[in-house]
Amino acid sequence: MTTSPPPPPRPETQADLPPEEFAAAFERLYAQAYLQLHRRDGKRNAMSGASRAVLLHLAHTGPLTVGEAAKHLDRAQSVVSDIVTQLESKGLLAREADPADRRRTLVWLTPEGRTALDRERSVLSADLVTAAADRLTPADRAVLLDTLRRLVAADDPTPGGEPA
């Protein structure tokens, strides 16, 4: 029977981890957290990349005509028109007359479209994260958020850059 070599000596506490060991431990925990807490949408709920691109673009630019959106997205107007029609049929977009020129029709996100876009941007399941967070103390939740903010800020090359 062969025995495996003894593990390397571990630091006394997590605070004593050298940066390389911290990085490896963080990566393992991050991957585990993602696997346990990621969204598990069925295929039917998935939004196409083209639909997502139209919604994202309108969220950034505000109301546009289909022609303007097609030009911005570098797509044929007929293609964008089809995407807009599909999103409109799902209640995610609405067409409205341009107040400055009643001959023009603008396309804009509905409240349902904003909700769908927010859901598309979500990587983790809000329900699973909420359930896990409920098992932490308020102080532990605060420390976790504060520490993650500081970790992200530590990688920001701009002085004083801190995420929300």
C-alpha positions as a printed Julia matrix, in Angstrom:
164×3 Matrix{Float64}:
   0.0    0.0     0.0
   1.4    3.38   -1.0
   0.9    6.37    1.13
   0.49   9.83   -0.26
   2.87  12.55    0.86
   1.69  14.62    3.77
  -0.14  17.83    2.83
   1.88  21.04    3.02
   1.69  22.81    6.34
  -1.4   25.02    6.57
  -1.32  28.52    7.96
  -2.68  28.83   11.48
  -5.65  30.9    10.3
  -7.2   31.99    7.02
  -5.7   35.42    7.73
  -2.23  33.9     7.36
  -2.81  32.66    3.78
  -0.27  34.01    1.29
  -1.9   35.74   -1.72
  -1.34  32.72   -4.02
  -3.06  30.33   -1.62
  -5.83  32.87   -1.03
  -6.36  33.1    -4.81
  -6.62  29.31   -5.14
  -8.99  29.01   -2.15
 -11.11  31.9    -3.4
 -11.33  30.37   -6.88
 -12.5   27.04   -5.45
 -15.11  28.7    -3.23
 -16.29  31.02   -6.01
 -16.75  28.06   -8.35
 -18.62  26.14   -5.65
 -20.85  29.15   -4.88
 -21.6   29.59   -8.59
 -22.45  25.92   -9.05
 -24.76  25.94   -6.02
 -26.41  29.33   -6.58
 -26.56  29.86  -10.37
 -29.81  30.37  -12.22
 -31.36  27.2   -13.56
 -33.61  28.45  -16.32
 -35.1   26.0   -18.71
 -34.35  26.31  -22.4
 -37.8   27.8   -23.03
 -36.94  30.85  -20.93
 -33.68  31.65  -22.68
 -33.68  34.9   -24.63
 -31.85  34.94  -27.95
 -28.7   36.99  -28.23
 -30.33  39.21  -30.86
 -33.33  39.92  -28.64
 -31.07  40.63  -25.68
 -28.97  42.99  -27.84
 -32.05  44.98  -28.9
 -33.32  45.27  -25.33
 -29.89  46.24  -23.98
 -29.39  48.82  -26.71
 -32.76  50.45  -26.09
 -32.09  50.45  -22.34
 -28.9   52.43  -23.0
 -30.1   54.76  -25.73
 -33.75  55.35  -24.95
 -36.54  55.21  -27.53
 -35.45  54.81  -31.17
 -37.07  54.08  -34.48
 -36.54  50.58  -35.86
 -34.31  52.1   -38.56
 -32.15  53.89  -35.98
 -31.84  50.73  -33.9
 -30.88  48.73  -37.02
 -28.18  51.28  -37.89
 -26.8   51.29  -34.33
 -26.78  47.47  -34.18
 -25.37  47.16  -37.72
 -28.23  44.88  -38.79
 -30.71  45.0   -41.65
 -33.8   46.99  -40.81
 -36.0   44.01  -41.72
 -34.13  41.81  -39.22
 -34.46  44.34  -36.39
 -38.11  44.9   -37.33
 -38.77  41.14  -36.97
 -37.01  41.09  -33.58
 -38.98  44.13  -32.42
 -42.26  42.55  -33.54
 -41.42  39.34  -31.65
 -40.47  41.29  -28.49
 -43.59  43.44  -28.82
 -45.77  40.31  -29.05
 -44.24  39.16  -25.74
 -45.02  42.53  -24.14
 -41.33  43.45  -23.78
 -41.36  46.4   -26.2
 -43.98  48.93  -27.22
 -44.26  51.21  -30.22
 -45.24  54.8   -29.57
 -45.59  57.9   -31.69
 -42.63  60.27  -31.54
 -43.89  63.35  -29.65
 -41.58  65.56  -31.75
 -42.72  64.08  -35.09
 -45.99  62.13  -35.13
 -44.98  60.49  -38.44
 -42.2   58.57  -36.69
 -42.77  55.53  -34.49
 -40.41  54.91  -31.61
 -39.71  51.57  -29.97
 -39.26  51.48  -26.2
 -38.96  49.01  -23.34
 -42.08  48.21  -21.38
 -41.85  47.61  -17.62
 -41.99  43.88  -18.47
 -39.09  44.39  -20.89
 -37.0   46.02  -18.16
 -37.82  43.14  -15.8
 -36.88  40.57  -18.47
 -33.62  42.41  -19.15
 -32.8   42.52  -15.43
 -33.52  38.78  -15.23
 -31.25  38.15  -18.25
 -28.44  40.05  -16.55
 -28.74  37.92  -13.4
 -26.18  35.16  -13.06
 -27.3   33.82   -9.7
 -30.73  32.68   -8.58
 -32.16  35.34   -6.29
 -34.2   32.66   -4.49
 -31.18  30.43   -3.83
 -28.98  33.35   -2.71
 -31.78  34.65   -0.46
 -32.22  31.22    1.14
 -28.47  30.9     1.74
 -28.2   34.46    3.07
 -31.07  33.77    5.45
 -28.84  31.18    7.13
 -26.12  33.8     7.76
 -26.2   36.37   10.51
 -26.77  40.0     9.46
 -23.19  40.72   10.54
 -21.83  37.89    8.35
 -23.84  39.18    5.37
 -22.44  42.69    5.89
 -18.85  41.4     6.17
 -19.27  39.27    3.03
 -20.55  42.2     0.97
 -17.96  44.6     2.33
 -15.13  42.17    1.68
 -16.27  41.42   -1.88
 -16.55  45.16   -2.57
 -13.01  45.67   -1.3
 -11.72  42.73   -3.38
 -13.29  44.16   -6.54
 -12.03  47.66   -5.7
  -8.53  46.3    -5.14
  -8.48  45.21   -8.79
  -9.77  48.6   -10.04
  -6.91  50.54  -11.64
  -8.62  53.9   -11.01
  -7.84  55.47   -7.64
 -10.78  55.24   -5.26
 -12.78  53.14   -7.7
 -15.38  51.25   -5.72
 -18.4   49.35   -7.05
 -21.87  49.94   -5.68
